[in-house]
Amino acid sequence: MYEKPKIAVDVDGIFTDFDAHWQQCAERVLGRSVPRVSEAHSLRERYALNLLEYNQVWRAYNADEWHRLPVYPHAADLIRALEDLGGEVWAVTSVDPRHQIAREHSLSGLIQRERIVCVGETGHECVTPYAAKAAVLRSLGAVAFLDDHPANVNAAIGVTGLAVLLDRGYQGLEAPEYGATVIDDVMDFPVLVDTFLRRTRRGAA
């Protein structure tokens, strides 16, 4: 029986506009404008918040915001393009599993609920969140993976056939390692997957 190749994709920054939504939550909670002051990956640095403000925003966000995350206009096109290649799209996100239902709600039915995997905290100091995500990719047998965090992509090198970083220009992150493919347009991902699948099929013939 033919099994569709599994293609894993991160959620925040790929399918959903987490950055803008978190900023809106911060402005509502703090009752003032919260402008972006840098391109730092750290939200606290990016929006110049003190620790008290930062924790206050996260408490509010975790309490009632994950299900409100807006989906990017390109999300449906990305999924459709990957499915048109014969792929089965899985969402693999670092969000805590307690937000599973909210995660499903925010994706608005674009991905079947059984294909949404929340990695969350590992609960073991020897297992990084990046390694936990890579372990999910390995268990799925994912042929390709797209994320906007270099550490996640680096951990996926050798685990999946195609490890791709969507470079959003964030500062303060590690560099992508040899073996990672870097793109700046999310719709380049289906093109890479198509090429990879064609090469794999030729090699198996």
MOVEN-V614941 format. One record per backbone hydrogen bond with DSSP energy under -1.0 kcal/mol. NH is the residue of the N-H (numbers start at 0). CO is the residue of the C=O. E is the energy in kcal/mol with one decimal. If there is no record, write none. Layout:
nh->[NH:NH]
co->[CO:CO]
e->[E:E]
This chain:
nh->[6:7:8:9:12:13:14:15:16:17:20:21:22:23:24:25:26:27:28:29:30:36:40:45:46:48:53:54:55:56:57:58:59:60:61:62:63:64:67:71:74:77:78:79:80:81:82:83:85:86:87:89:90:91:92:98:99:102:103:104:105:106:107:109:114:115:116:118:126:131:132:133:134:135:136:137:138:139:140:141:142:144:145:146:152:153:154:158:159:161:163:164:165:166:170:179:180:182:187:188:191:192:193:194:195:196:197:198:199:200:201:202:203]
co->[87:143:89:145:15:10:10:10:69:15:16:17:18:19:20:21:22:23:24:25:26:45:170:41:42:43:49:50:51:52:53:54:55:56:57:58:59:60:64:14:71:73:74:75:76:77:78:79:82:81:4:6:114:8:116:95:96:98:99:100:101:102:104:106:111:112:90:92:123:127:128:129:130:131:132:133:134:135:136:136:5:161:7:163:148:149:150:155:155:142:144:180:146:182:38:176:162:164:184:185:187:188:189:190:191:192:193:194:195:196:197:198:199]
e->[-2.7:-2.7:-2.6:-2.9:-2.9:-1.9:-2.9:-1.9:-2.5:-1.6:-1.7:-2.9:-2.0:-2.0:-2.1:-2.4:-2.1:-2.0:-2.8:-2.7:-1.3:-3.2:-2.5:-3.0:-2.0:-2.3:-2.7:-2.5:-2.0:-2.5:-2.1:-2.1:-1.8:-2.6:-2.9:-1.4:-1.7:-2.1:-1.8:-2.9:-1.5:-2.6:-2.3:-2.5:-2.4:-2.0:-2.5:-2.2:-1.9:-1.8:-2.8:-2.8:-2.6:-2.0:-2.7:-2.5:-2.0:-2.8:-2.3:-2.3:-2.7:-1.4:-1.5:-2.4:-2.2:-1.4:-3.3:-3.6:-1.9:-2.2:-2.0:-2.3:-2.1:-1.5:-2.0:-2.3:-2.3:-2.1:-1.5:-2.0:-2.6:-2.5:-1.7:-1.9:-1.7:-3.3:-1.9:-1.8:-2.1:-1.1:-2.8:-3.2:-2.7:-3.1:-2.4:-2.2:-2.5:-2.8:-2.4:-1.5:-2.0:-2.7:-2.5:-2.1:-2.5:-2.9:-2.3:-2.2:-2.5:-2.5:-2.1:-2.0:-1.5]
